[in-house]
Every structure is written in structure tokens, then in C-alpha cells.
Amino acid sequence: MPSPVLPERPARAALAAHFTPAQLAAALAQFSAQEVWEESDRSHRLVEARTAQSSPRSGR
């Protein structure tokens, strides 16, 4: 399910909670806050999916 698109200010606030100022400055120099947030959300979901596939399930 795609994540809802955040307006600019909430997207910047969310990004600030997860990234360092240097990381944000580099990303925001090229993309809008909404684009950076959407891409980071996609990346996190991809990592979680890969981790779930490769992790042995407990209790089995």
C-alpha cells in the first residue's frame, strides 16, 4: 500500500526526526521534502521485506 503524500512542512519535520542535517541538506538540494520522504519510506519497506525473507522465523 503506498504511503500518503505529506505536505512540505510535515515531510520536513518527519525527515528531521530520521536523518542528520548533513543527510537532509544533500537530499533536499536535489529533491522536495515529499520526494525524499516517499523514497525513504520505500527504502525502509524494501529493507523490511528483505529482512523478513532472510530471517529465520522463531518457533519453527
PDB file of N, CA, C and O in Angstrom, chain B, residues numbered from 101:
ATOM      1  N   MET B 101       0.839  -1.165   0.000  1.00  0.00           N
ATOM      2  CA  MET B 101       0.000   0.000   0.000  1.00  0.00           C
ATOM      3  C   MET B 101       0.895   1.241   0.000  1.00  0.00           C
ATOM      4  O   MET B 101       1.780   1.343   0.850  1.00  0.00           O
ATOM      5  N   PRO B 102       0.696   2.187  -0.921  1.00  0.00           N
ATOM      6  CA  PRO B 102       1.546   3.369  -0.962  1.00  0.00           C
ATOM      7  C   PRO B 102       1.307   4.262   0.243  1.00  0.00           C
ATOM      8  O   PRO B 102       0.203   4.314   0.786  1.00  0.00           O
ATOM      9  N   SER B 103       2.345   4.958   0.649  1.00  0.00           N
ATOM     10  CA  SER B 103       2.206   5.869   1.775  1.00  0.00           C
ATOM     11  C   SER B 103       1.500   7.138   1.314  1.00  0.00           C
ATOM     12  O   SER B 103       1.644   7.549   0.163  1.00  0.00           O
ATOM     13  N   PRO B 104       0.735   7.760   2.216  1.00  0.00           N
ATOM     14  CA  PRO B 104       0.089   9.015   1.838  1.00  0.00           C
ATOM     15  C   PRO B 104       1.135  10.096   1.627  1.00  0.00           C
ATOM     16  O   PRO B 104       2.169  10.113   2.294  1.00  0.00           O
ATOM     17  N   VAL B 105       0.862  10.982   0.707  1.00  0.00           N
ATOM     18  CA  VAL B 105       1.795  12.064   0.413  1.00  0.00           C
ATOM     19  C   VAL B 105       1.680  13.121   1.511  1.00  0.00           C
ATOM     20  O   VAL B 105       0.585  13.573   1.846  1.00  0.00           O
ATOM     21  N   LEU B 106       2.807  13.498   2.052  1.00  0.00           N
ATOM     22  CA  LEU B 106       2.835  14.528   3.090  1.00  0.00           C
ATOM     23  C   LEU B 106       3.045  15.899   2.470  1.00  0.00           C
ATOM     24  O   LEU B 106       3.812  16.037   1.517  1.00  0.00           O
ATOM     25  N   PRO B 107       2.370  16.918   3.002  1.00  0.00           N
ATOM     26  CA  PRO B 107       2.686  18.278   2.577  1.00  0.00           C
ATOM     27  C   PRO B 107       4.136  18.620   2.963  1.00  0.00           C
ATOM     28  O   PRO B 107       4.755  17.906   3.751  1.00  0.00           O
ATOM     29  N   GLU B 108       4.656  19.688   2.416  1.00  0.00           N
ATOM     30  CA  GLU B 108       6.068  20.061   2.588  1.00  0.00           C
ATOM     31  C   GLU B 108       6.512  20.145   4.058  1.00  0.00           C
ATOM     32  O   GLU B 108       7.489  19.501   4.439  1.00  0.00           O
ATOM     33  N   ARG B 109       5.817  20.918   4.873  1.00  0.00           N
ATOM     34  CA  ARG B 109       6.270  21.101   6.261  1.00  0.00           C
ATOM     35  C   ARG B 109       6.238  19.817   7.078  1.00  0.00           C
ATOM     36  O   ARG B 109       7.222  19.512   7.752  1.00  0.00           O
ATOM     37  N   PRO B 110       5.146  19.046   7.047  1.00  0.00           N
ATOM     38  CA  PRO B 110       5.176  17.772   7.787  1.00  0.00           C
ATOM     39  C   PRO B 110       6.236  16.800   7.259  1.00  0.00           C
ATOM     40  O   PRO B 110       6.831  16.048   8.031  1.00  0.00           O
ATOM     41  N   ALA B 111       6.466  16.818   5.957  1.00  0.00           N
ATOM     42  CA  ALA B 111       7.507  15.949   5.396  1.00  0.00           C
ATOM     43  C   ALA B 111       8.874  16.348   5.930  1.00  0.00           C
ATOM     44  O   ALA B 111       9.677  15.488   6.292  1.00  0.00           O
ATOM     45  N   ARG B 112       9.143  17.648   5.979  1.00  0.00           N
ATOM     46  CA  ARG B 112      10.432  18.109   6.529  1.00  0.00           C
ATOM     47  C   ARG B 112      10.575  17.733   8.003  1.00  0.00           C
ATOM     48  O   ARG B 112      11.652  17.327   8.439  1.00  0.00           O
ATOM     49  N   ALA B 113       9.501  17.866   8.764  1.00  0.00           N
ATOM     50  CA  ALA B 113       9.550  17.504  10.185  1.00  0.00           C
ATOM     51  C   ALA B 113       9.815  16.013  10.358  1.00  0.00           C
ATOM     52  O   ALA B 113      10.610  15.615  11.210  1.00  0.00           O
ATOM     53  N   ALA B 114       9.154  15.196   9.555  1.00  0.00           N
ATOM     54  CA  ALA B 114       9.358  13.753   9.635  1.00  0.00           C
ATOM     55  C   ALA B 114      10.790  13.384   9.263  1.00  0.00           C
ATOM     56  O   ALA B 114      11.411  12.546   9.917  1.00  0.00           O
ATOM     57  N   LEU B 115      11.305  14.005   8.222  1.00  0.00           N
ATOM     58  CA  LEU B 115      12.680  13.739   7.796  1.00  0.00           C
ATOM     59  C   LEU B 115      13.679  14.140   8.873  1.00  0.00           C
ATOM     60  O   LEU B 115      14.652  13.426   9.115  1.00  0.00           O
ATOM     61  N   ALA B 116      13.445  15.275   9.519  1.00  0.00           N
ATOM     62  CA  ALA B 116      14.361  15.759  10.555  1.00  0.00           C
ATOM     63  C   ALA B 116      14.460  14.784  11.723  1.00  0.00           C
ATOM     64  O   ALA B 116      15.483  14.723  12.406  1.00  0.00           O
ATOM     65  N   ALA B 117      13.393  14.025  11.946  1.00  0.00           N
ATOM     66  CA  ALA B 117      13.409  13.054  13.036  1.00  0.00           C
ATOM     67  C   ALA B 117      14.211  11.795  12.692  1.00  0.00           C
ATOM     68  O   ALA B 117      14.567  11.025  13.583  1.00  0.00           O
ATOM     69  N   HIS B 118      14.494  11.585  11.406  1.00  0.00           N
ATOM     70  CA  HIS B 118      15.137  10.343  10.989  1.00  0.00           C
ATOM     71  C   HIS B 118      16.518  10.499  10.366  1.00  0.00           C
ATOM     72  O   HIS B 118      17.241   9.512  10.231  1.00  0.00           O
ATOM     73  N   PHE B 119      16.901  11.709   9.986  1.00  0.00           N
ATOM     74  CA  PHE B 119      18.157  11.915   9.284  1.00  0.00           C
ATOM     75  C   PHE B 119      18.955  13.054   9.901  1.00  0.00           C
ATOM     76  O   PHE B 119      18.395  13.935  10.553  1.00  0.00           O
ATOM     77  N   THR B 120      20.258  13.029   9.691  1.00  0.00           N
ATOM     78  CA  THR B 120      21.104  14.109  10.177  1.00  0.00           C
ATOM     79  C   THR B 120      20.941  15.332   9.273  1.00  0.00           C
ATOM     80  O   THR B 120      20.511  15.199   8.127  1.00  0.00           O
ATOM     81  N   PRO B 121      21.280  16.515   9.775  1.00  0.00           N
ATOM     82  CA  PRO B 121      21.198  17.716   8.932  1.00  0.00           C
ATOM     83  C   PRO B 121      22.008  17.596   7.642  1.00  0.00           C
ATOM     84  O   PRO B 121      21.568  18.070   6.595  1.00  0.00           O
ATOM     85  N   ALA B 122      23.174  16.976   7.703  1.00  0.00           N
ATOM     86  CA  ALA B 122      24.001  16.823   6.501  1.00  0.00           C
ATOM     87  C   ALA B 122      23.316  15.932   5.473  1.00  0.00           C
ATOM     88  O   ALA B 122      23.330  16.234   4.280  1.00  0.00           O
ATOM     89  N   GLN B 123      22.717  14.833   5.933  1.00  0.00           N
ATOM     90  CA  GLN B 123      21.996  13.946   5.019  1.00  0.00           C
ATOM     91  C   GLN B 123      20.823  14.684   4.370  1.00  0.00           C
ATOM     92  O   GLN B 123      20.587  14.563   3.168  1.00  0.00           O
ATOM     93  N   LEU B 124      20.101  15.442   5.175  1.00  0.00           N
ATOM     94  CA  LEU B 124      18.948  16.176   4.651  1.00  0.00           C
ATOM     95  C   LEU B 124      19.358  17.254   3.672  1.00  0.00           C
ATOM     96  O   LEU B 124      18.725  17.419   2.629  1.00  0.00           O
ATOM     97  N   ALA B 125      20.404  17.987   3.991  1.00  0.00           N
ATOM     98  CA  ALA B 125      20.839  19.072   3.103  1.00  0.00           C
ATOM     99  C   ALA B 125      21.179  18.529   1.726  1.00  0.00           C
ATOM    100  O   ALA B 125      20.812  19.124   0.713  1.00  0.00           O
ATOM    101  N   ALA B 126      21.870  17.415   1.682  1.00  0.00           N
ATOM    102  CA  ALA B 126      22.248  16.824   0.398  1.00  0.00           C
ATOM    103  C   ALA B 126      21.013  16.387  -0.382  1.00  0.00           C
ATOM    104  O   ALA B 126      20.911  16.643  -1.582  1.00  0.00           O
ATOM    105  N   ALA B 127      20.078  15.732   0.293  1.00  0.00           N
ATOM    106  CA  ALA B 127      18.880  15.239  -0.381  1.00  0.00           C
ATOM    107  C   ALA B 127      17.967  16.383  -0.810  1.00  0.00           C
ATOM    108  O   ALA B 127      17.436  16.374  -1.920  1.00  0.00           O
ATOM    109  N   LEU B 128      17.782  17.375   0.077  1.00  0.00           N
ATOM    110  CA  LEU B 128      16.862  18.471  -0.219  1.00  0.00           C
ATOM    111  C   LEU B 128      17.421  19.451  -1.246  1.00  0.00           C
ATOM    112  O   LEU B 128      16.682  20.273  -1.788  1.00  0.00           O
ATOM    113  N   ALA B 129      18.717  19.366  -1.513  1.00  0.00           N
ATOM    114  CA  ALA B 129      19.302  20.212  -2.556  1.00  0.00           C
ATOM    115  C   ALA B 129      18.835  19.750  -3.941  1.00  0.00           C
ATOM    116  O   ALA B 129      18.832  20.526  -4.897  1.00  0.00           O
ATOM    117  N   GLN B 130      18.445  18.487  -4.033  1.00  0.00           N
ATOM    118  CA  GLN B 130      18.047  17.926  -5.327  1.00  0.00           C
ATOM    119  C   GLN B 130      16.556  17.608  -5.426  1.00  0.00           C
ATOM    120  O   GLN B 130      15.998  17.615  -6.523  1.00  0.00           O
ATOM    121  N   PHE B 131      15.908  17.333  -4.301  1.00  0.00           N
ATOM    122  CA  PHE B 131      14.528  16.862  -4.324  1.00  0.00           C
ATOM    123  C   PHE B 131      13.692  17.613  -3.294  1.00  0.00           C
ATOM    124  O   PHE B 131      14.230  18.206  -2.359  1.00  0.00           O
ATOM    125  N   SER B 132      12.365  17.583  -3.472  1.00  0.00           N
ATOM    126  CA  SER B 132      11.471  18.190  -2.482  1.00  0.00           C
ATOM    127  C   SER B 132      11.423  17.286  -1.248  1.00  0.00           C
ATOM    128  O   SER B 132      11.808  16.118  -1.304  1.00  0.00           O
ATOM    129  N   ALA B 133      10.951  17.836  -0.154  1.00  0.00           N
ATOM    130  CA  ALA B 133      10.835  17.050   1.072  1.00  0.00           C
ATOM    131  C   ALA B 133       9.892  15.872   0.869  1.00  0.00           C
ATOM    132  O   ALA B 133      10.141  14.781   1.384  1.00  0.00           O
ATOM    133  N   GLN B 134       8.813  16.082   0.125  1.00  0.00           N
ATOM    134  CA  GLN B 134       7.881  14.994  -0.138  1.00  0.00           C
ATOM    135  C   GLN B 134       8.553  13.860  -0.902  1.00  0.00           C
ATOM    136  O   GLN B 134       8.341  12.690  -0.586  1.00  0.00           O
ATOM    137  N   GLU B 135       9.360  14.194  -1.902  1.00  0.00           N
ATOM    138  CA  GLU B 135      10.051  13.172  -2.689  1.00  0.00           C
ATOM    139  C   GLU B 135      11.051  12.401  -1.839  1.00  0.00           C
ATOM    140  O   GLU B 135      11.153  11.179  -1.949  1.00  0.00           O
ATOM    141  N   VAL B 136      11.786  13.112  -0.992  1.00  0.00           N
ATOM    142  CA  VAL B 136      12.771  12.456  -0.123  1.00  0.00           C
ATOM    143  C   VAL B 136      12.055  11.532   0.862  1.00  0.00           C
ATOM    144  O   VAL B 136      12.503  10.410   1.095  1.00  0.00           O
ATOM    145  N   TRP B 137      10.944  11.998   1.441  1.00  0.00           N
ATOM    146  CA  TRP B 137      10.207  11.183   2.396  1.00  0.00           C
ATOM    147  C   TRP B 137       9.652   9.932   1.725  1.00  0.00           C
ATOM    148  O   TRP B 137       9.773   8.834   2.268  1.00  0.00           O
ATOM    149  N   GLU B 138       9.048  10.086   0.555  1.00  0.00           N
ATOM    150  CA  GLU B 138       8.484   8.936  -0.147  1.00  0.00           C
ATOM    151  C   GLU B 138       9.566   7.914  -0.484  1.00  0.00           C
ATOM    152  O   GLU B 138       9.350   6.712  -0.331  1.00  0.00           O
ATOM    153  N   GLU B 139      10.714   8.376  -0.936  1.00  0.00           N
ATOM    154  CA  GLU B 139      11.804   7.461  -1.275  1.00  0.00           C
ATOM    155  C   GLU B 139      12.342   6.774  -0.025  1.00  0.00           C
ATOM    156  O   GLU B 139      12.644   5.581  -0.068  1.00  0.00           O
ATOM    157  N   SER B 140      12.471   7.494   1.085  1.00  0.00           N
ATOM    158  CA  SER B 140      12.968   6.867   2.312  1.00  0.00           C
ATOM    159  C   SER B 140      11.964   5.844   2.818  1.00  0.00           C
ATOM    160  O   SER B 140      12.353   4.795   3.332  1.00  0.00           O
ATOM    161  N   ASP B 141      10.670   6.139   2.676  1.00  0.00           N
ATOM    162  CA  ASP B 141       9.641   5.191   3.088  1.00  0.00           C
ATOM    163  C   ASP B 141       9.708   3.928   2.232  1.00  0.00           C
ATOM    164  O   ASP B 141       9.616   2.818   2.757  1.00  0.00           O
ATOM    165  N   ARG B 142       9.867   4.088   0.928  1.00  0.00           N
ATOM    166  CA  ARG B 142      10.005   2.931   0.029  1.00  0.00           C
ATOM    167  C   ARG B 142      11.230   2.101   0.407  1.00  0.00           C
ATOM    168  O   ARG B 142      11.179   0.872   0.440  1.00  0.00           O
ATOM    169  N   SER B 143      12.322   2.792   0.689  1.00  0.00           N
ATOM    170  CA  SER B 143      13.559   2.092   1.045  1.00  0.00           C
ATOM    171  C   SER B 143      13.400   1.299   2.334  1.00  0.00           C
ATOM    172  O   SER B 143      13.857   0.159   2.422  1.00  0.00           O
ATOM    173  N   HIS B 144      12.755   1.894   3.334  1.00  0.00           N
ATOM    174  CA  HIS B 144      12.546   1.197   4.603  1.00  0.00           C
ATOM    175  C   HIS B 144      11.676  -0.040   4.413  1.00  0.00           C
ATOM    176  O   HIS B 144      11.952  -1.089   4.996  1.00  0.00           O
ATOM    177  N   ARG B 145      10.624   0.077   3.599  1.00  0.00           N
ATOM    178  CA  ARG B 145       9.753  -1.071   3.349  1.00  0.00           C
ATOM    179  C   ARG B 145      10.506  -2.166   2.609  1.00  0.00           C
ATOM    180  O   ARG B 145      10.306  -3.348   2.890  1.00  0.00           O
ATOM    181  N   LEU B 146      11.361  -1.796   1.676  1.00  0.00           N
ATOM    182  CA  LEU B 146      12.146  -2.777   0.934  1.00  0.00           C
ATOM    183  C   LEU B 146      13.108  -3.511   1.862  1.00  0.00           C
ATOM    184  O   LEU B 146      13.231  -4.733   1.786  1.00  0.00           O
ATOM    185  N   VAL B 147      13.784  -2.781   2.729  1.00  0.00           N
ATOM    186  CA  VAL B 147      14.704  -3.399   3.685  1.00  0.00           C
ATOM    187  C   VAL B 147      13.944  -4.326   4.627  1.00  0.00           C
ATOM    188  O   VAL B 147      14.409  -5.429   4.915  1.00  0.00           O
ATOM    189  N   GLU B 148      12.787  -3.894   5.106  1.00  0.00           N
ATOM    190  CA  GLU B 148      11.995  -4.742   5.999  1.00  0.00           C
ATOM    191  C   GLU B 148      11.560  -6.025   5.292  1.00  0.00           C
ATOM    192  O   GLU B 148      11.601  -7.103   5.884  1.00  0.00           O
ATOM    193  N   ALA B 149      11.147  -5.916   4.043  1.00  0.00           N
ATOM    194  CA  ALA B 149      10.726  -7.095   3.290  1.00  0.00           C
ATOM    195  C   ALA B 149      11.889  -8.053   3.081  1.00  0.00           C
ATOM    196  O   ALA B 149      11.731  -9.264   3.231  1.00  0.00           O
ATOM    197  N   ARG B 150      13.046  -7.523   2.739  1.00  0.00           N
ATOM    198  CA  ARG B 150      14.221  -8.383   2.539  1.00  0.00           C
ATOM    199  C   ARG B 150      14.650  -9.030   3.834  1.00  0.00           C
ATOM    200  O   ARG B 150      15.030 -10.201   3.848  1.00  0.00           O
ATOM    201  N   THR B 151      14.594  -8.281   4.928  1.00  0.00           N
ATOM    202  CA  THR B 151      14.966  -8.819   6.235  1.00  0.00           C
ATOM    203  C   THR B 151      14.009  -9.930   6.634  1.00  0.00           C
ATOM    204  O   THR B 151      14.433 -10.962   7.153  1.00  0.00           O
ATOM    205  N   ALA B 152      12.725  -9.723   6.395  1.00  0.00           N
ATOM    206  CA  ALA B 152      11.734 -10.746   6.747  1.00  0.00           C
ATOM    207  C   ALA B 152      11.957 -12.017   5.931  1.00  0.00           C
ATOM    208  O   ALA B 152      11.762 -13.118   6.445  1.00  0.00           O
ATOM    209  N   GLN B 153      12.357 -11.883   4.686  1.00  0.00           N
ATOM    210  CA  GLN B 153      12.597 -13.048   3.837  1.00  0.00           C
ATOM    211  C   GLN B 153      13.833 -13.811   4.259  1.00  0.00           C
ATOM    212  O   GLN B 153      13.864 -15.038   4.164  1.00  0.00           O
ATOM    213  N   SER B 154      14.854 -13.107   4.725  1.00  0.00           N
ATOM    214  CA  SER B 154      16.108 -13.771   5.036  1.00  0.00           C
ATOM    215  C   SER B 154      16.235 -14.204   6.500  1.00  0.00           C
ATOM    216  O   SER B 154      17.112 -14.998   6.842  1.00  0.00           O
ATOM    217  N   SER B 155      15.358 -13.681   7.361  1.00  0.00           N
ATOM    218  CA  SER B 155      15.428 -14.022   8.777  1.00  0.00           C
ATOM    219  C   SER B 155      14.713 -15.328   9.050  1.00  0.00           C
ATOM    220  O   SER B 155      13.601 -15.547   8.570  1.00  0.00           O
ATOM    221  N   PRO B 156      15.352 -16.199   9.824  1.00  0.00           N
ATOM    222  CA  PRO B 156      14.645 -17.426  10.212  1.00  0.00           C
ATOM    223  C   PRO B 156      13.488 -17.063  11.140  1.00  0.00           C
ATOM    224  O   PRO B 156      13.612 -16.180  11.989  1.00  0.00           O
ATOM    225  N   ARG B 157      12.403 -17.730  10.974  1.00  0.00           N
ATOM    226  CA  ARG B 157      11.241 -17.443  11.819  1.00  0.00           C
ATOM    227  C   ARG B 157      11.389 -18.167  13.142  1.00  0.00           C
ATOM    228  O   ARG B 157      11.758 -19.340  13.182  1.00  0.00           O
ATOM    229  N   SER B 158      11.101 -17.465  14.217  1.00  0.00           N
ATOM    230  CA  SER B 158      11.226 -18.083  15.545  1.00  0.00           C
ATOM    231  C   SER B 158      10.063 -19.053  15.766  1.00  0.00           C
ATOM    232  O   SER B 158       8.952 -18.833  15.283  1.00  0.00           O
ATOM    233  N   GLY B 159      10.334 -20.101  16.487  1.00  0.00           N
ATOM    234  CA  GLY B 159       9.311 -21.067  16.807  1.00  0.00           C
ATOM    235  C   GLY B 159       9.088 -22.116  15.742  1.00  0.00           C
ATOM    236  O   GLY B 159       8.177 -22.934  15.871  1.00  0.00           O
ATOM    237  N   ARG B 160       9.897 -22.117  14.690  1.00  0.00           N
ATOM    238  CA  ARG B 160       9.733 -23.127  13.651  1.00  0.00           C
ATOM    239  C   ARG B 160      10.968 -23.956  13.523  1.00  0.00           C
ATOM    240  O   ARG B 160      11.020 -24.864  12.694  1.00  0.00           O
TER     241      ARG B 160
END
